[in-house]
């Protein structure tokens, strides 16, 4: 809302109780049930249909390079879905935007929106609750990736650096998923240390490098930004299947 109104404007926050009866038509839609709705409206520039179609995709942004991570709405989407709710956006170019977050009413118990088998590549019965050590120095990226992993049925242990990852690495960890470009200790350096003591532990890398050949890593073990949940799911399933 702030970025959509650089010269100022109106920002309206409101809440209400709402019953949803319609079956979801899109991934972000809430299931039928009782919700508390948090609405945020601005009088800013709004979104085009093309931008709206990608609004919830991780890493998608219309801002200049270095000005935005493209994770804001993706985090909202992930939080709402993990809570058993959903989100909606009403917007038009030069006509403002309204974002509604649907959170389950306390009176009803939140239930999973989709089953693990509803999406190809989701953790199957054998992979459910397998534990992944996720390492990324960027809190926003780490948060969104963690939400994806939990949504896919995995348990997640988070670390914000290579040093912290080494402290949290224990026999219960079944896969290491680390960002490649991190300060102090890169993902590659972390992998070298881990392989010495845990040679059988599968290791995968997240990277924003356009040319992954410079990493000298099997492409099957690389998740390249920007990525979607489906891509992450399939790569994890393939690697864990061989572990």
DAKA-V887943 format. One record per backbone hydrogen bond with DSSP energy under -1.0 kcal/mol. NH is the residue of the N-H (numbers start at 0). CO is the residue of the C=O. E is the energy in kcal/mol with one decimal. If there is no record, write none. Layout:
nh co e
NH CO E
NH CO E
This chain:
nh co e
7 4 -1.9
11 40 -2.7
13 38 -2.1
15 36 -1.4
17 34 -2.7
19 32 -3.1
28 25 -1.6
32 19 -1.9
34 17 -2.8
35 102 -3.2
36 15 -3.3
37 100 -2.5
38 13 -3.3
39 98 -2.7
40 11 -2.7
41 96 -2.5
42 9 -1.2
44 3 -1.2
51 47 -2.7
52 48 -1.8
53 50 -1.1
54 51 -1.2
56 53 -1.8
58 69 -1.3
59 56 -1.7
66 63 -2.5
74 70 -2.5
75 71 -1.8
76 72 -2.8
77 73 -2.5
78 74 -2.7
79 75 -2.6
80 76 -2.5
81 77 -2.5
82 78 -1.4
83 80 -1.5
84 79 -3.1
85 101 -1.7
86 27 -2.9
87 99 -2.0
89 97 -2.5
91 95 -1.3
93 44 -4.1
94 91 -2.2
95 43 -1.2
96 41 -1.1
97 89 -2.9
98 39 -2.8
99 87 -2.8
100 37 -2.8
101 85 -3.3
102 35 -2.6
104 33 -2.0
107 104 -1.5
117 114 -1.7
121 118 -2.1
122 151 -1.7
127 123 -1.7
128 152 -3.1
129 126 -2.3
131 154 -2.7
132 174 -2.8
133 156 -2.9
134 176 -2.6
135 158 -2.0
141 137 -2.7
142 138 -2.3
143 139 -2.2
144 140 -2.6
145 141 -2.4
146 142 -2.1
147 143 -2.2
148 144 -2.4
149 145 -2.5
150 146 -2.5
151 147 -1.7
152 149 -1.4
153 148 -2.4
154 129 -2.3
156 131 -2.6
158 133 -2.2
164 160 -2.1
165 161 -2.1
166 162 -1.4
167 163 -1.7
168 164 -1.1
172 169 -2.1
173 130 -2.9
175 201 -2.6
176 132 -2.9
177 203 -2.5
178 134 -2.7
179 205 -2.6
181 179 -1.1
184 182 -3.1
186 179 -2.7
189 185 -2.4
190 186 -2.4
191 187 -1.9
192 188 -1.8
193 189 -2.6
194 190 -2.6
195 191 -1.1
196 192 -1.0
197 193 -2.9
200 197 -1.7
203 175 -3.2
204 220 -3.1
205 177 -2.5
206 222 -2.0
213 210 -1.1
214 211 -1.5
215 212 -1.2
220 217 -2.6
221 218 -1.6
222 204 -3.3
224 206 -3.2
231 227 -2.1
232 228 -2.7
233 229 -2.2
234 230 -2.1
235 231 -2.3
236 232 -2.4
237 233 -2.1
238 234 -2.2
239 235 -2.8
240 236 -1.7
241 237 -1.1
